[in-house]
């Protein structure tokens, strides 16, 4: 009898970057993501310039990004990276008046600070769906 070992491959984790100019907000996001078994935090950036460098270097699948940051805001990051290279991203901000603009640049979601756990999970579900569709080459 010929027996071959069957290996089960783990699903690929979403490589995630956190970008916020406020330490407390970066930590809140890190803590909210820590129990998500399909998320791997690959970096944390303090501003838009660092975010551009981190995206180029780390090639994350998902970015949680503040909109309003000194020097280069979240929209500036998206513009500098360019639509073809920009990973899926979720804007996280205290400004509720930029949601329409976020939609125009194809943000996966737009979370208002402070967000509830339920609202955060909704954003993650949307990001997971986009991630899975990107893996199999289907547009969502």
C-alpha positions in Angstrom: 0.0 0.0 0.0 1.4 3.4 -1.0 0.8 6.0 1.6 1.7 9.6 1.2 1.6 12.2 3.9 -1.1 14.7 3.3 -0.1 18.2 4.4 -2.7 20.8 5.2 -1.7 24.3 4.3 -2.6 27.1 6.5 -4.7 29.9 4.9 -2.6 33.0 4.1 -2.8 35.7 6.7 -3.6 39.3 5.8 -0.4 41.2 6.2 -1.6 44.4 7.9 0.0 47.8 8.4 -1.4 50.3 11.0 -0.9 54.0 10.3 -1.9 56.7 12.8 -0.1 59.8 14.2 -1.5 59.2 17.7 0.2 56.5 19.8 -3.1 55.7 21.7 -4.9 55.1 18.4 -2.2 52.9 17.0 -2.3 50.9 20.2 -6.1 50.6 20.1 -6.0 49.2 16.6 -3.2 46.8 17.5 -5.2 45.5 20.5 -8.3 45.1 18.4 -6.4 43.1 15.9 -4.4 40.9 18.2 -6.9 38.1 18.5 -7.7 38.0 14.8 -6.0 34.7 13.7 -6.0 35.6 10.0 -4.2 39.0 10.6 -0.5 39.5 10.8 0.6 43.0 11.8 3.7 43.6 9.7 4.3 47.2 10.6 3.1 50.3 12.4 3.7 53.8 11.0 3.4 57.1 12.8 2.7 59.3 9.7 1.9 59.4 6.0 5.5 59.6 4.9 6.4 56.5 7.0 3.2 54.8 5.6 4.4 55.3 2.0 7.8 53.8 2.9 6.3 50.9 4.8 3.8 50.1 2.0 6.6 50.1 -0.6 8.9 48.0 1.7 6.4 45.6 3.4 3.8 45.1 0.6 0.9 44.7 3.1 -2.5 43.3 2.0 -4.4 45.7 4.3 -3.7 49.1 5.8 -5.7 50.7 8.7 -4.9 54.4 8.2 -5.8 57.6 9.8 -7.0 60.3 7.4 -5.7 63.4 9.1 -2.0 63.3 9.8 0.7 66.0 9.6 2.9 66.3 6.5 1.0 63.7 4.4 -2.6 62.7 5.1 -4.2 59.4 4.3 -5.5 60.7 0.9 -2.0 61.9 0.1 -0.7 58.4 0.9 -3.2 56.8 -1.5 -2.3 59.4 -4.2 1.5 58.9 -3.7 1.3 55.1 -3.8 -1.2 55.2 -6.7 -4.3 53.2 -7.3 -2.6 50.3 -9.0 -0.2 49.6 -6.2 -2.3 50.7 -3.2 -3.2 47.7 -1.0 -6.8 47.4 0.4 -7.2 50.1 3.1 -9.6 51.1 5.8 -9.7 54.8 6.8 -9.9 55.3 10.6 -10.7 58.9 11.6 -12.6 61.2 13.8 -13.8 63.2 10.9 -17.2 62.0 9.6 -17.3 64.5 6.7 -14.8 62.6 4.6 -16.7 59.4 4.0 -17.8 60.3 0.5 -14.2 61.2 -0.5 -13.0 57.9 1.0 -15.4 56.0 -1.2 -14.1 57.9 -4.2 -10.5 56.6 -3.6 -11.9 53.0 -3.1 -11.4 52.6 0.6 -12.7 49.2 1.8 -14.4 51.0 4.7 -14.4 54.1 6.8 -14.3 53.8 10.6 -15.2 56.7 12.9 -13.1 57.0 16.1 -13.9 55.6 18.6 -15.5 52.6 16.8 -17.4 49.8 18.4 -16.2 46.2 18.3 -19.2 45.3 16.1 -18.4 48.1 13.6 -14.8 47.1 13.6 -15.7 43.5 12.8 -17.9 44.7 9.9 -14.9 46.5 8.4 -12.8 43.4 8.8 -15.4 41.3 7.1 -15.3 43.6 4.1 -11.5 43.5 4.1 -11.5 39.7 4.3 -13.9 39.5 1.3 -11.7 41.8 -0.7 -8.6 39.9 0.3 -10.1 36.5 -0.7 -11.3 37.9 -4.0 -7.9 39.3 -4.7 -6.3 35.9 -4.0 -8.6 34.2 -6.5 -8.6 37.1 -9.0 -12.3 38.1 -8.7 -13.4 41.8 -8.4 -15.6 42.7 -5.4 
